[in-house]
Amino acid sequence: MTEINETVQKKESLGKEIGHLLKSNLRDYMMYIVLILIIIYFSVNTDGKFITANNISNLFNQAAYVAVLAIGMTLILILKHIDLSVGYVAGFSGALCAIMLSKGISVYIVIPAVILFGLVIGIYQGTLVTRVGVPAFVTTLAGMFIFRGLLGVVLKTGTIVVDNDTFNELNNGYIPDLPIQSPLHLITMLTGVVMVALIIISQIKERNNKKKYGFKVLSTPIFVVSLLIIAAAIMTIIYVLAQTKGIPWSAVIVAVILVIYNMMLNKTKLGRAIYGIGGNDQAAELSGINVKNVTMFAFCSMSVLAAIAGILYTSRLRSATPTAGNAFEMDAIASSYIGGVAVSGGVGKVTNTIIGTLVIMSLTNGMNLMGVDAYMQYIVKGAIFIFAVAFDVISRKKAK
């Protein structure tokens, strides 16, 4: 009888914990739910074309430049600023790549040079915001006009085709496989196993550290189930990719940038300073944080990532076009907000921003497969965007 009572109590306590977990983290879980619903909807309405290995690879390649922009935009929005110039900074950076490569300059010189150019843009815009005091909205809106104009000037003759295999492989190529005959891409499968192992180890380590310092942690059953769900999701994607050419290089580039920025935000003083300034910039300054320098870093970071995004986009198209950069900033901003960045600043995770990017790009990819009109696509993405922001505002009001 005692054992039965204990079992009932455990079930009740687990139920309460799950309910509290869902309620307190509903904002974070909602975007995963939306992404799953999008995948199911388009899988059904495209007769399974959406979840084919080739289309998933194509989706990752399409999403790469937006993901890179969104990671940088997350920092800007956490600090309660905005950067409207990133689209045409990316477009102009891609055009510079195409021009230099067409003149026979080595790709190993072109890519660092364009990234350095992005840094210069960040210093310029960051200086206007932090030292001169020009609002970020005005500074970057002017930047959007300037770089849109420069893109038109350098591409007056029209599209420039990039005939460089190394450059074009950045957003069209895939990681190599072992020289062993197999129906699956073995390196991709091995990469998936390593990723899952590293995530499990890091989560266990983080949980133990929280317990050590007296922080509340998930119960063991829920913790184990959450790890199993994460592992299953990763390995499912990996298995799908392994059925074709494997993991795209673009996904590797995004993953490296994501890991760097996630560690910076969560493990360094700079990351804590960014969150502190976003929460209350005056209090952060009084506590000894150099608000101007941190803000300068964010703008430099954003422009460097915009340059990288431009490289990826140009590589994807194998050419530089006069329309490159159009509305890129909108997708980046929408991805960040859908990913959970608070409209009031001070809150946001780059890992969640990637999910926001997948939501936006899955919508685009799926609607293209269904032949949905481009204008209707804007309406649908706008509706999803306003729903995400409204849900965030309402949920945070209720939390208070």
C-alpha positions, 0 to 999 in steps of 0.5 A: 500500500505504501509503495502504491502511495509513493508511486501516485505521489511521484506521478503527481509531482512529475505532473506538477513539474511538467505543468510548471515547466510548460507554463514558465517556459511556454514562450520558448517552447512555442516556437518549437511547436510552431516549427513542428506544425510548419514541418507537418503542414508542408510535408502533408501538402507537398506529398512529402517533398518538404522532408526529402533529404535534398530539400532539407539540405537545400533549406539549410543552404537557403537559411545560412545567410539569414541565420548568420545575420540573425545571430548578430541582430540578436545582440543588437536587439538585446541592447535595445538598438537596431541595424537596418543596414545589414541587408545591403552591407551583405549585398555590397560585401558579396558584390566586392567578393565577385568583383575581386574574384573576377579580377583573379585575386585569390579567394584566400585573400578576398574572404578575409579582406571582405570580412575586414571591410565589414569590421570597418563598416561596424566601426564607422556605424558604431562610432556614430552611435556611441561617440557622436550620439546619432540614434542607431535607427538613423545611422543604420537607415542612412547606411542602408541607403548608402550601401544600396547605392554603392551596390548599384554603382559597382554592379551597373553592368549587371550580374557578375558571375563567380567562377571559383569552385572553392568560393562556390563550395562555401554554400553549395558544397558538403563535407567529404565522406570516408572512402568507404561504400555505404548507403549513408554518409558516414562522416555525417552520421559520426558527426551526429553521434559526436554532437549528441554526446557533447550535448549530453555531457554539457547538459549533465555538467551544467545540471551538476553545477546548478545542484552544487550551488543550490539552484533548482534543476529538473527531476531526473526522469524529466531531465533524461526524457528531455535529453532523449528528445534532443538526441532523437531530433538531432539524429533524425535530421542527421539521418535524413542528411546522411541519405544524400550528400551529407552536411552542407558546409554552410551548416558547419559555418553557421554552427561554428558561429553559433557556438562562438556567440553562445559561449560568449553570451553565456560564459563571458563577462562581455555576454553578461554585460550585453544582457546587463545593458539591455536590461538597464543601461544606466544601472549597468554603467553605474556598476562599471560596465563600459556601455559605449565599448560594449555597444561598439562591439555589437555593431562591429560584430553585426557588420562582420557577420553581415559581410560573412552573410554576403559571402554565403549568399553570393556563393549560393547564387554563384554570382553577385546581383543588384537585388542582393540584400533586399529585405535581408534585415527584415528576415534577420529581425523577424528571426530574432523576435520569433526566437524569443528576443524581448521587444523591451531588450535584455532577453534573448538567446542565439540558439533560439534565434536559429529556431526562429530562422528555421521558422521563417525559412521553412515558411519560405521554402514550403510555400515555394514548393506549394507555388504560393504567390510571393505577395501572399508569402509576405502576408503569411510571414508578417502574420507569424511575426506579429503573432510571435511578438504579441505572444511574447508581450502578453506572456511577459505581462502575465509573468509580472 
